[in-house]
């Protein structure tokens, strides 16, 4: 399958529903196995590096990658491997955490706009302003009328970025519920991954259906001609983020600290 055909299959056409539930999280997009995926990734990484050099040298436009997905969807690993060949001087990754007191004193897009890439830069958001729609909706952080009108804000905000020379690339890693359970269990039993586990992961997992509904609507409402969404099955990102041979032998004192007194992470049940 050509790259163009793959992109077409992942695209959420503007004006049409995302239908996350109808998309196969296990699709390999025509790749036969992990080795073929790694070879293709290596080829594309070279191309990305060359294009990024040109972007940096020209310094007339920018690129913003917006990466969203539920817990354990593979956002960190995707960024690590996709951006492995770019010039660090012209690349910036921003992870949006819980807003600070100062950020809460401004509108919700204030901190987002400040983190957007300058001309010549490639920026990546590991989670993004879409948290202010999906998470705010699921956990009732703001009234219904507030998160509903944010769709319009975001569409116009991304239009502004596009008009001013930023190409906005939006990717949602469409992890299945079973796939999340498997990855969370790996975090519980593997000392090299246990630092990633948070008790809040289980709280959010209990609201799985609510999150899928929220993201489905958010993606449908904000996939536009100027900044469309692409829905990527995490199975393919797994080709690129498989652990090194030595990872199974690594041990971390962080896992002991995370377990706490009187018990271990492996005792936690993922349902």
ABEGO torsion letter per residue (X at the ends): XBAAAAAAAABBBBGBBAGAAABBAABAGGBABAAAAAAAAAAAAAAAAAAAAAAAAAGABBBBBBBBEBBGAGAAAAAAAAAAABBAAABBBBBBBBBBAAAAABBAAAAAAAABBBBGBBBBBBEBAAAAAAAAAAAGABBAAAAAAAAAAAAAAAAAAAAAGBBBBBBBBBBBAAAAAAAAAAAAABAAAAAABBAAAAAAAAAAAAAAAAAAAAAAAABBAABBBBBBBAAAAAAAABBBAAAAABBBAAAAAAAEBGBBAAABBBX
